Amino acid sequence: MSKPSPSPYSPRHDREIPPDRIAVVTGASRGIGAATAEALAAAGAHVILTGRTAADLEAAEDRIHRAGGTATIAPLDLIETDSIAKLATAVAERWGKLDILILNAATLGSLTPVAQIDGKEFSRVLTLNLLASQALIAGFDTLLRKSEKGRLLAFTSSVGRHPRAYWGAYGASKAALETLALAYAEEVRNVSQVKVAIVDPGATATTMRARAFPGEDPATLKPPSAVADAVVGLLERGFETGERLVL
């Protein structure tokens, strides 16, 4: 009888991430970002946590250290013009490479009819969810190429592929992010060891989810740690560029 396939939520503990791996996780102050940073650190990576709220980043860093991992926090606003370039320069000077880039930071914006989308808010959604991701790819491209196994994971949403009423702004930003990340994947496919995957975490108990579905019982949803375990599992088993992990 063949063995059952391992759960996508469970990392392969017999094949941990090498301890010299450097990872950057955006939106790491809470939710899926924080859980992913903690899971990567538990698997052996040194994790750089970025986010706007220093206190929350410090709390995540403390949890990592108490669990025996290593981490560095980088409080910053990805919307600020030069914050990403400064972060990339700091990583280059200290480590000289980047092995894992997790594009997780995002904002929901208002759920509203397309005809009533506020232009200023839409601009902010696109700036954080899309333009900042392009700036991160541009800033870390050289460092990812210097890694023996550079990996980029872009977090998306089902509304990026399957449009839903009132989700036009957020869905458009995620559809564009997928196109951007996969275009980059094709550009580096034959000239580097960098591989790119798309991660759709699905319904997860996060603050953003609670804003979108205020009447939903979070106890009925999977926790952010389940997504984090699946991400580490994906990195540990390896993947071909362009893979989509849907949870």
C-alpha angles and dihedrals in degrees: 000000000000120000117255116253114262116257113264087230094061123081119220102252091190090065109042127179108270112259094239093063116118118207133187117202119188121208088025099148094092146344121022093350095055092043091050092049091051093047092049090050091048088053091054108268125127103236129207108205119205128189142121099256111073095190093056092046090051090051091052091046090051091052090051093050093046088053091054099259132120129237145159124210124220111186108201144135109242090207092065110101102237103024095097094047090051091050092049090049092050092050091048093051095048104035107010094218144042123222103180130028116186113195100200107131112111144145126220102212121194120321101232142137113284091242090058101045111135109237096218093049092046089052090053092049091051093044095056101031098041118007094046089051090053089050090050092051090048093046096048101032094100092046092049090052090053090060120091087225110020111183130187122190119189118197115221140168134235089245088068090068101024110042116221129195114267092010095089099118097046093039092050091052092052094045089052092046091054091050091047095049094045092047088054088049091057092046094056098032098099100026103051145019091252116125128189131207134179119226122200105188095190123201107357133164100255136136090252091053090050090053092051095044107026095171095052121111106236089206088072092059132076115257123247089252089068090058090046092053090050091051092051089046090053092050093046097050093041128230142216117252113269095033117149120212111199118186 
